[in-house]
Amino acid sequence: MKKNLGSFVVGDSTKCTGCKACEVACFAVHSRQNNPVGKTVGTVTVPVTPKLYLTRFEQGCMPIQCKHCEDAPCLNVCTKGAISRIDNQVIVDPEKCIGCKDCMQACPFGAIALLPYAKDGKLAAQAMGETKVFASKCDLCAGVEGGPACVRVCPHQALRLVDPEAEAEEKKIKAAEALLMTKNWR
């Protein structure tokens, strides 16, 4: 059966300590995958730019990242075709992105940021010597074995990958079991 709803990562603010292991893992995975920028501390030649953002607030902290919306506002407003849906994931093509910020404005979660675009370990320049920027957001570590690095490395299990269809099915089963256990149901 074809899966209709895309997975996404959710954070639990009661478990998150703000250690930033998720941000470091995200950057490490994507820098190896897209731009080999360095292997040890001191050899990274581009800014450390994760695709999720640890946000601190009065009650705690939690990473904010793309929910891969079914009717994705960012995808809908992108006039350059830089954002597309591939295997139920909303993905940005940095080569096509012009950095217009429309997707940032459209995202209801604040999960998109403009970041400097690095290719082959060097920052890419646009006309007039300006650094090229692109819309960056969580891609669920597309193509990375084991899934999202942030989920795998969180020392407090504050992040988890949600499969909405599997979770809905689990909730239905629990509800049915609860109904069967009550004496008043017939």
C-alpha positions as a printed Julia matrix, in Angstrom:
186×3 Matrix{Float64}:
   0.0    0.0    0.0
   1.32   3.44  -0.97
   1.99   5.75   1.93
   0.03   9.01   1.64
   1.26  11.03   4.62
   4.87  12.01   5.07
   6.86  11.47   8.24
   8.32  14.31  10.29
  10.33  14.84  13.47
   8.75  16.15  16.67
  10.49  17.4   19.78
   9.54  17.03  23.42
  10.39  20.22  25.3
  10.18  18.37  28.64
  13.15  16.21  27.61
  15.27  18.69  25.62
  18.21  20.15  27.56
  19.51  22.41  24.79
  22.75  20.45  24.32
  22.71  21.11  20.55
  23.79  17.54  19.71
  20.96  17.53  17.14
  22.32  20.65  15.4
  25.87  19.3   15.27
  24.71  15.9   13.96
  22.54  17.6   11.32
  25.41  19.75  10.09
  27.85  16.83  10.13
  25.56  14.59   8.07
  24.72  17.26   5.52
  28.25  18.59   5.2
  29.56  15.09   4.41
  26.65  14.4    2.09
  26.6   17.66   0.12
  29.85  19.55   0.67
  32.83  17.79   2.19
  33.9   20.68   4.43
  36.2   19.08   6.96
  36.72  16.1    9.17
  37.94  17.54  12.47
  37.57  20.67  14.55
  39.46  23.48  12.86
  39.14  22.09   9.34
  35.56  23.23   8.69
  35.77  26.01   6.11
  32.11  27.06   5.94
  29.68  28.25   8.65
  28.15  25.47  10.78
  24.59  25.5    9.47
  22.16  22.8   10.61
  18.76  22.29   8.99
  16.99  22.52  12.35
  17.13  25.28  14.91
  17.31  24.9   18.67
  14.91  27.45  20.11
  14.97  28.57  23.71
  11.87  29.9   25.4
  10.75  30.59  28.97
   9.66  27.02  29.72
  12.65  25.32  28.09
  14.04  24.64  24.66
  13.3   22.48  21.66
  14.53  22.04  18.1
  12.22  23.5   15.46
  12.2   21.82  12.09
  10.1   21.25   9.0
   6.89  19.24   9.4
   6.81  18.32   5.68
   3.24  19.63   5.47
   0.82  17.83   3.17
  -0.26  21.16   1.63
   3.14  22.8    2.15
   2.88  26.62   2.15
   6.6   26.93   1.3
   6.21  24.72  -1.76
   3.07  26.56  -2.84
   4.73  30.01  -2.82
   8.03  29.04  -4.46
   7.9   30.56  -7.95
  11.29  29.16  -9.02
  10.46  25.48  -8.49
  13.24  25.2   -5.91
  10.97  23.39  -3.46
   9.38  20.08  -4.39
   7.87  16.97  -2.84
   9.94  13.82  -3.23
   8.79  10.62  -1.5
   6.44  12.6    0.79
   9.29  14.91   1.86
   9.41  18.62   1.09
  12.9   19.23  -0.33
  14.77  22.43  -1.32
  17.09  22.43  -4.33
  19.78  25.0   -3.41
  20.86  25.29  -7.05
  17.41  26.61  -8.05
  16.76  28.74  -4.95
  17.28  32.49  -5.43
  16.95  33.41  -1.75
  13.76  35.46  -2.18
  12.47  34.61   1.34
   8.9   33.84   0.22
   9.07  30.35   1.71
  10.36  31.73   5.02
   7.36  34.03   5.22
   4.95  31.23   4.32
   6.21  28.62   6.81
   3.9   28.57   9.85
   6.61  26.93  12.0
   9.56  29.2   11.27
  11.44  26.13  10.08
  13.18  27.73   7.1
  16.28  29.91   7.2
  18.43  31.51   4.54
  21.92  30.09   4.74
  25.12  30.63   2.79
  25.4   28.1   -0.02
  28.61  26.11  -0.04
  29.69  23.88  -2.89
  32.8   21.72  -2.84
  33.74  23.11   0.57
  33.72  26.76  -0.54
  31.07  29.45  -0.24
  29.4   30.09  -3.58
  29.32  33.67  -4.82
  26.66  35.46  -6.83
  27.05  38.49  -9.02
  28.88  41.43  -7.41
  30.79  39.07  -5.1
  27.88  38.48  -2.68
  27.62  35.06  -1.04
  24.78  33.03  -2.53
  22.1   32.13   0.0
  19.39  29.49  -0.19
  16.37  28.36   1.79
  17.45  25.62   4.15
  15.17  23.29   6.07
  15.0   19.77   7.43
  14.99  17.11   4.73
  14.74  14.18   7.19
  18.32  13.32   6.21
  17.09  12.14   2.81
  19.36   9.42   1.49
  21.08   8.89   4.84
  20.97   5.34   6.17
  19.28   5.18   9.56
  17.1    8.25   9.02
  17.34  11.63  10.73
  20.66  12.11  12.49
  19.1   14.43  15.08
  16.81  11.64  16.32
  19.65   9.12  16.46
  22.04  11.31  18.49
  19.73  13.01  21.01
  21.05  11.84  24.39
  17.68  12.48  26.06
  15.37  10.99  23.4
  13.71  14.39  23.04
  13.23  13.87  19.29
  11.31  11.18  17.49
  10.37  10.43  13.91
   6.59  10.35  13.51
   4.88   8.23  10.88
   1.37   9.77  10.95
  -0.35   6.78   9.37
   1.22   4.24  11.74
   0.5    6.49  14.72
  -3.15   6.93  13.68
  -3.54   3.16  13.34
  -2.0    2.65  16.8
  -4.41   5.18  18.32
  -7.4    3.46  16.68
  -6.37   0.1   18.09
  -5.92   1.55  21.61
  -9.32   3.27  21.39
 -11.01   0.04  20.26
  -9.32  -1.93  23.06
 -10.42   0.68  25.61
 -14.01   0.45  24.35
 -13.99  -3.34  24.58
 -12.79  -3.14  28.19
 -15.69  -0.95  29.32
 -18.8   -2.69  30.64
 -21.22  -0.24  29.04
 -20.17  -0.83  25.44
 -22.21  -3.26  23.34
